[in-house]
Amino acid sequence: PSSPLDLDTVVIAGRYPGPGLWKVRNGERTLWILGTQNPLPKRMEWDSGNVERKVAAAQEVLMPPSVNMDADVGFFRGLTLLPSLLKARKNPDGRTLGEVLPATQYARWQVLKQRYIGGDLGIEEWRPVFAALELYDKAITRSGMTQESVASDVVRKAAKRNKVKITTPTVKIKIANAKAALREFSSEALNDQECFQRTLDRIEGDLSTMAGRANAWAEGDVEALRSLPYQNQFTACSAVFTGTAIARKQGIQDIQARIENEWLEAAEKSLSQTASTFAVLPVSQLLRPDGLLARLAAKGYTVDAP
């Protein structure tokens, strides 16, 4: 590999091994887990040979858990929802970010917006949560990183190539009338100040740490991943949506707990029935003292870190 990651420009090139695999055992049955990191350097080449061999030898692959929103909307009806979606992104009363944000926050926003987005005036009409997410996305891109699911894509392709069963633990939520739900959301006030604040904090103070974690992942340095602080504004930003009246009405509550339980159920099923299973989870989940790996260990499974 080339020289180590430059924390300012996040330039990394060459071929890197990525992290070792976590191993969960139930007698003779084994669950291999690859911890994924987001974001990662754009120019990194990942030596995925060991992972692809493990996937090929498995009988099942567990992908990260997800949420499936069933809005019962066909393609052409979906097109008619586009104006409603665009309207939902804006402040309901036509106010701008300068009018809805505290002056100190707005001053910080202007500096970061100029640096990472530029002179786009349309975004000034967006609700803070949507503006924050757009700013984060642009900052990651401008810093030489990507939010693409590099490792998950490799695992999925290897499973398909070797005809290994793919399971994606999924929480399904059905929204009966998408247009009415969007209309209601568009007029509802959102509690998104904390999401906005944490996103600014993370961009101002955590980009170098994100780069460090990305480099640690690339080099397979699990101890560095443990030691580098992990901040995540997405919990606060998700709560903006799940805490709304329309979310409660549609049953969109406790999403994180529900998807974690869904994955845990699928993992335990594999550990009871399948000789070898390969799973993909965010590395933060594997290192958290209350994460999914810790919950498996608490249930009596043997867990070996790489």
Kinemage of the C-alpha trace (Angstrom):
@kinemage 1
@onewidth
@group {chain A} dominant
@subgroup {mainchain}
@vectorlist {calphas} color= white
{ca pro a 1} P 0.000 0.000 0.000
{ca ser a 2} L 0.952 3.648 -0.381
{ca ser a 3} L 1.568 6.092 2.443
{ca pro a 4} L -0.985 6.284 5.291
{ca leu a 5} L -4.132 8.310 5.027
{ca asp a 6} L -3.724 12.075 5.052
{ca leu a 7} L -6.377 13.164 7.557
{ca asp a 8} L -6.924 16.507 5.838
{ca thr a 9} L -7.415 15.348 2.282
{ca val a 10} L -8.384 11.707 2.887
{ca val a 11} L -6.250 10.414 0.052
{ca ile a 12} L -5.576 6.716 0.227
{ca ala a 13} L -4.525 4.453 -2.601
{ca gly a 14} L -3.261 0.924 -3.004
{ca arg a 15} L -4.666 -2.403 -1.879
{ca tyr a 16} L -5.788 -2.802 1.723
{ca pro a 17} L -6.949 -5.902 3.637
{ca gly a 18} L -9.877 -4.448 5.560
{ca pro a 19} L -10.720 -5.792 9.030
{ca gly a 20} L -10.584 -9.414 10.113
{ca leu a 21} L -13.811 -11.303 10.712
{ca trp a 22} L -15.691 -11.666 13.957
{ca lys a 23} L -16.675 -15.267 14.719
{ca val a 24} L -19.773 -16.382 16.630
{ca arg a 25} L -20.078 -20.078 17.482
{ca asn a 26} L -22.847 -22.352 18.632
{ca gly a 27} L -21.207 -25.765 18.937
{ca glu a 28} L -20.169 -26.765 15.408
{ca arg a 29} L -22.169 -23.969 13.772
{ca thr a 30} L -20.397 -20.727 12.910
{ca leu a 31} L -21.516 -17.202 12.050
{ca trp a 32} L -18.784 -15.108 10.433
{ca ile a 33} L -19.356 -11.336 10.613
{ca leu a 34} L -17.708 -8.630 8.529
{ca gly a 35} L -17.834 -5.207 10.167
{ca thr a 36} L -18.423 -2.435 7.646
{ca gln a 37} L -17.389 1.205 7.919
{ca asn a 38} L -19.090 4.280 6.510
{ca pro a 39} L -17.740 6.499 5.047
{ca leu a 40} L -14.671 5.008 3.347
{ca pro a 41} L -12.001 6.604 1.134
{ca lys a 42} L -13.137 6.789 -2.504
{ca arg a 43} L -9.864 5.604 -3.964
{ca met a 44} L -9.301 2.645 -1.672
{ca glu a 45} L -8.931 -0.798 -3.223
{ca trp a 46} L -10.112 -3.486 -0.839
{ca asp a 47} L -8.505 -6.923 -0.933
{ca ser a 48} L -11.701 -8.909 -0.445
{ca gly a 49} L -10.338 -12.368 -1.324
{ca asn a 50} L -10.695 -13.842 2.174
{ca val a 51} L -14.254 -12.532 2.519
{ca glu a 52} L -15.270 -13.915 -0.880
{ca arg a 53} L -13.882 -17.350 0.020
{ca lys a 54} L -15.809 -17.377 3.306
{ca val a 55} L -19.011 -16.353 1.501
{ca ala a 56} L -18.523 -19.099 -1.092
{ca ala a 57} L -18.177 -21.706 1.685
{ca ala a 58} L -21.284 -20.500 3.563
{ca gln a 59} L -24.823 -21.828 3.242
{ca glu a 60} L -26.440 -18.456 3.999
{ca val a 61} L -25.555 -14.763 3.927
{ca leu a 62} L -27.214 -12.321 6.327
{ca met a 63} L -27.266 -8.778 4.962
{ca pro a 64} L -27.671 -5.741 7.259
{ca pro a 65} L -31.265 -5.298 8.498
{ca ser a 66} L -33.501 -2.869 6.641
{ca val a 67} L -36.897 -1.175 6.621
{ca asn a 68} L -39.335 -1.772 3.771
{ca met a 69} L -41.871 1.027 3.311
{ca asp a 70} L -44.831 -0.395 1.406
{ca ala a 71} L -46.714 2.670 0.225
{ca asp a 72} L -48.917 0.736 -2.197
{ca val a 73} L -47.946 3.157 -4.976
{ca gly a 74} L -47.468 2.128 -8.618
{ca phe a 75} L -44.901 3.798 -10.868
{ca phe a 76} L -47.209 6.373 -12.480
{ca arg a 77} L -48.960 7.179 -9.212
{ca gly a 78} L -45.503 7.535 -7.708
{ca leu a 79} L -44.684 10.243 -10.233
{ca thr a 80} L -47.726 12.223 -9.083
{ca leu a 81} L -46.280 12.202 -5.545
{ca leu a 82} L -43.124 14.052 -6.621
{ca pro a 83} L -44.542 17.579 -6.057
{ca ser a 84} L -45.698 16.497 -2.601
{ca leu a 85} L -42.252 15.123 -1.804
{ca leu a 86} L -40.595 18.364 -2.867
{ca lys a 87} L -43.076 20.368 -0.825
{ca ala a 88} L -42.485 18.153 2.235
{ca arg a 89} L -38.808 19.062 2.090
{ca lys a 90} L -39.558 22.772 2.556
{ca asn a 91} L -40.570 24.640 5.699
{ca pro a 92} L -44.382 24.497 5.855
{ca asp a 93} L -44.843 28.240 6.361
{ca gly a 94} L -42.487 29.349 3.585
{ca arg a 95} L -39.826 30.548 6.000
{ca thr a 96} L -36.100 30.246 5.298
{ca leu a 97} L -33.332 28.672 7.362
{ca gly a 98} L -32.261 32.143 8.438
{ca glu a 99} L -35.708 32.636 9.955
{ca val a 100} L -36.127 29.264 11.679
{ca leu a 101} L -32.609 28.699 13.044
{ca pro a 102} L -30.943 30.442 16.007
{ca ala a 103} L -28.549 33.138 14.768
{ca thr a 104} L -25.415 31.308 15.987
{ca gln a 105} L -26.432 28.092 14.215
{ca tyr a 106} L -27.289 29.917 11.024
{ca ala a 107} L -23.885 31.665 11.020
{ca arg a 108} L -22.158 28.266 11.296
{ca trp a 109} L -24.414 26.889 8.547
{ca gln a 110} L -23.473 29.730 6.184
{ca val a 111} L -19.743 29.039 6.578
{ca leu a 112} L -20.126 25.275 6.007
{ca lys a 113} L -22.643 25.721 3.207
{ca gln a 114} L -20.262 28.017 1.329
{ca arg a 115} L -17.428 25.523 1.772
{ca tyr a 116} L -19.254 22.340 0.763
{ca ile a 117} L -22.358 23.338 -1.225
{ca gly a 118} L -21.706 26.787 -2.670
{ca gly a 119} L -24.254 29.443 -3.596
{ca asp a 120} L -27.402 27.274 -3.881
{ca leu a 121} L -30.254 29.514 -2.698
{ca gly a 122} L -32.999 26.884 -3.007
{ca ile a 123} L -31.690 24.941 -0.023
{ca glu a 124} L -32.346 27.989 2.165
{ca glu a 125} L -36.060 27.105 1.968
{ca trp a 126} L -35.521 23.536 3.201
{ca arg a 127} L -36.354 22.278 6.658
{ca pro a 128} L -33.226 22.054 8.856
{ca val a 129} L -33.158 18.235 8.869
{ca phe a 130} L -33.083 18.020 5.057
{ca ala a 131} L -30.528 20.824 4.769
{ca ala a 132} L -28.324 19.091 7.359
{ca leu a 133} L -28.407 15.747 5.548
{ca glu a 134} L -27.539 17.414 2.219
{ca leu a 135} L -24.652 19.309 3.833
{ca tyr a 136} L -23.279 16.103 5.392
{ca asp a 137} L -23.459 14.282 2.062
{ca lys a 138} L -21.600 17.063 0.252
{ca ala a 139} L -18.960 17.344 3.018
{ca ile a 140} L -18.224 13.614 2.837
{ca thr a 141} L -17.845 13.779 -0.952
{ca arg a 142} L -15.632 16.884 -0.859
{ca ser a 143} L -13.414 15.229 1.772
{ca gly a 144} L -12.545 12.370 -0.587
{ca met a 145} L -14.798 9.775 1.037
{ca thr a 146} L -17.808 7.802 -0.132
{ca gln a 147} L -20.925 6.508 1.590
{ca glu a 148} L -21.348 3.659 -0.887
{ca ser a 149} L -21.748 0.175 0.612
{ca val a 150} L -18.436 -1.125 -0.735
{ca ala a 151} L -18.166 -4.222 1.484
{ca ser a 152} L -21.862 -5.123 1.383
{ca asp a 153} L -21.846 -4.978 -2.424
{ca val a 154} L -18.871 -7.375 -2.610
{ca val a 155} L -20.570 -9.830 -0.234
{ca arg a 156} L -23.870 -9.724 -2.120
{ca lys a 157} L -22.154 -10.300 -5.485
{ca ala a 158} L -20.080 -13.193 -4.092
{ca ala a 159} L -23.225 -14.811 -2.661
{ca lys a 160} L -25.067 -14.532 -5.980
{ca arg a 161} L -22.068 -15.826 -7.906
{ca asn a 162} L -21.847 -18.885 -5.671
{ca lys a 163} L -25.642 -19.347 -5.387
{ca val a 164} L -25.607 -18.840 -1.606
{ca lys a 165} L -28.949 -18.020 -0.001
{ca ile a 166} L -29.233 -14.295 0.853
{ca thr a 167} L -31.401 -13.223 3.791
{ca thr a 168} L -32.135 -9.579 4.582
{ca pro a 169} L -33.923 -9.186 7.941
{ca thr a 170} L -36.624 -6.621 7.200
{ca val a 171} L -39.169 -4.617 9.169
{ca lys a 172} L -42.165 -3.993 6.904
{ca ile a 173} L -44.288 -0.868 7.306
{ca lys a 174} L -47.383 -0.370 5.182
{ca ile a 175} L -48.575 3.167 4.443
{ca ala a 176} L -52.141 3.029 3.200
{ca asn a 177} L -52.450 6.484 1.601
{ca ala a 178} L -49.043 7.898 0.692
{ca lys a 179} L -50.356 11.178 -0.707
{ca ala a 180} L -52.423 11.950 2.403
{ca ala a 181} L -49.480 11.001 4.629
{ca leu a 182} L -47.164 13.336 2.711
{ca arg a 183} L -49.707 16.138 2.896
{ca glu a 184} L -49.943 15.719 6.652
{ca phe a 185} L -46.151 15.567 7.006
{ca ser a 186} L -45.751 18.728 4.897
{ca ser a 187} L -47.814 20.773 7.323
{ca glu a 188} L -46.402 19.285 10.544
{ca ala a 189} L -43.749 21.133 12.542
{ca leu a 190} L -40.582 19.082 13.022
{ca asn a 191} L -38.359 18.971 16.076
{ca asp a 192} L -35.145 18.979 14.050
{ca gln a 193} L -32.910 21.463 15.884
{ca glu a 194} L -30.834 18.743 17.578
{ca cys a 195} L -30.293 16.909 14.292
{ca phe a 196} L -29.113 20.127 12.657
{ca gln a 197} L -26.835 21.022 15.584
{ca arg a 198} L -25.231 17.561 15.731
{ca thr a 199} L -24.655 17.507 11.985
{ca leu a 200} L -22.839 20.845 12.121
{ca asp a 201} L -20.803 19.599 15.109
{ca arg a 202} L -19.826 16.443 13.257
{ca ile a 203} L -18.781 18.214 10.071
{ca glu a 204} L -16.801 20.874 11.963
{ca gly a 205} L -15.064 18.559 14.412
{ca asp a 206} L -15.274 14.952 13.282
{ca leu a 207} L -14.202 14.763 9.634
{ca ser a 208} L -10.610 13.924 10.599
{ca thr a 209} L -11.834 11.242 13.030
{ca met a 210} L -14.049 9.774 10.294
{ca ala a 211} L -10.980 9.712 8.059
{ca gly a 212} L -9.010 7.999 10.823
{ca arg a 213} L -11.709 5.357 11.252
{ca ala a 214} L -11.814 4.805 7.498
{ca asn a 215} L -8.038 4.317 7.463
{ca ala a 216} L -8.199 1.966 10.463
{ca trp a 217} L -10.866 -0.105 8.698
{ca ala a 218} L -8.796 -0.290 5.512
{ca glu a 219} L -5.716 -1.459 7.421
{ca gly a 220} L -7.673 -3.925 9.573
{ca asp a 221} L -6.723 -2.087 12.777
{ca val a 222} L -9.582 -3.043 15.111
{ca glu a 223} L -7.861 -1.535 18.160
{ca ala a 224} L -7.732 1.845 16.422
{ca leu a 225} L -11.432 1.513 15.583
{ca arg a 226} L -12.107 0.838 19.271
{ca ser a 227} L -10.067 3.838 20.416
{ca leu a 228} L -11.280 6.451 17.931
{ca pro a 229} L -14.445 8.215 19.128
{ca tyr a 230} L -17.556 7.375 17.164
{ca gln a 231} L -20.148 10.111 16.804
{ca asn a 232} L -23.363 9.646 14.904
{ca gln a 233} L -25.940 12.329 14.259
{ca phe a 234} L -28.254 9.932 12.453
{ca thr a 235} L -29.987 8.768 15.634
{ca ala a 236} L -31.083 12.363 16.293
{ca cys a 237} L -32.013 12.861 12.626
{ca ser a 238} L -34.032 9.627 12.468
{ca ala a 239} L -35.898 10.687 15.593
{ca val a 240} L -37.093 13.770 13.711
{ca phe a 241} L -39.184 11.539 11.454
{ca thr a 242} L -40.147 8.755 13.857
{ca gly a 243} L -41.262 11.281 16.470
{ca thr a 244} L -43.884 12.947 14.268
{ca ala a 245} L -47.622 12.481 14.727
{ca ile a 246} L -47.914 10.995 11.239
{ca ala a 247} L -45.158 8.449 12.070
{ca arg a 248} L -46.997 7.375 15.209
{ca lys a 249} L -50.227 7.068 13.228
{ca gln a 250} L -48.476 4.912 10.586
{ca gly a 251} L -46.771 2.713 13.168
{ca ile a 252} L -43.277 4.004 12.396
{ca gln a 253} L -41.910 3.844 15.931
{ca asp a 254} L -38.944 2.190 17.645
{ca ile a 255} L -37.501 1.408 14.209
{ca gln a 256} L -33.925 0.856 15.404
{ca ala a 257} L -34.972 -1.572 18.140
{ca arg a 258} L -37.260 -3.416 15.757
{ca ile a 259} L -34.657 -3.912 13.035
{ca glu a 260} L -32.042 -5.007 15.587
{ca asn a 261} L -34.462 -7.597 16.973
{ca glu a 262} L -35.241 -8.772 13.439
{ca trp a 263} L -31.534 -9.318 12.738
{ca leu a 264} L -30.980 -11.047 16.084
{ca glu a 265} L -33.829 -13.462 15.374
{ca ala a 266} L -32.394 -14.287 11.931
{ca ala a 267} L -28.874 -14.756 13.349
{ca glu a 268} L -30.070 -17.116 16.080
{ca lys a 269} L -32.049 -19.111 13.546
{ca ser a 270} L -28.903 -19.522 11.429
{ca leu a 271} L -26.807 -20.466 14.447
{ca ser a 272} L -29.299 -23.196 15.286
{ca gln a 273} L -29.692 -24.625 11.779
{ca thr a 274} L -26.778 -23.688 9.494
{ca ala a 275} L -23.205 -24.967 9.530
{ca ser a 276} L -21.689 -21.740 8.212
{ca thr a 277} L -23.338 -18.334 7.850
{ca phe a 278} L -21.735 -15.073 6.700
{ca ala a 279} L -23.138 -11.744 7.940
{ca val a 280} L -22.499 -8.050 7.358
{ca leu a 281} L -23.005 -5.429 10.084
{ca pro a 282} L -21.673 -1.910 10.767
{ca val a 283} L -18.449 -2.192 12.762
{ca ser a 284} L -19.920 0.275 15.286
{ca gln a 285} L -22.560 -2.376 16.096
{ca leu a 286} L -19.839 -4.936 16.734
{ca leu a 287} L -17.869 -2.676 19.073
{ca arg a 288} L -20.800 -1.248 21.039
{ca pro a 289} L -21.065 -2.661 24.584
{ca asp a 290} L -24.837 -2.973 24.038
{ca gly a 291} L -24.652 -3.878 20.336
{ca leu a 292} L -25.866 -6.987 18.530
{ca leu a 293} L -22.622 -8.893 19.099
{ca ala a 294} L -22.798 -8.181 22.835
{ca arg a 295} L -26.404 -9.388 22.859
{ca leu a 296} L -25.391 -12.663 21.206
{ca ala a 297} L -22.621 -13.116 23.770
{ca ala a 298} L -25.117 -12.444 26.587
{ca lys a 299} L -27.294 -15.260 25.204
{ca gly a 300} L -24.429 -17.716 25.645
{ca tyr a 301} L -22.881 -17.834 22.162
{ca thr a 302} L -19.086 -17.878 21.922
{ca val a 303} L -17.784 -14.658 20.337
{ca asp a 304} L -14.228 -14.268 19.035
{ca ala a 305} L -12.987 -10.868 17.857
{ca pro a 306} L -10.449 -10.673 14.992
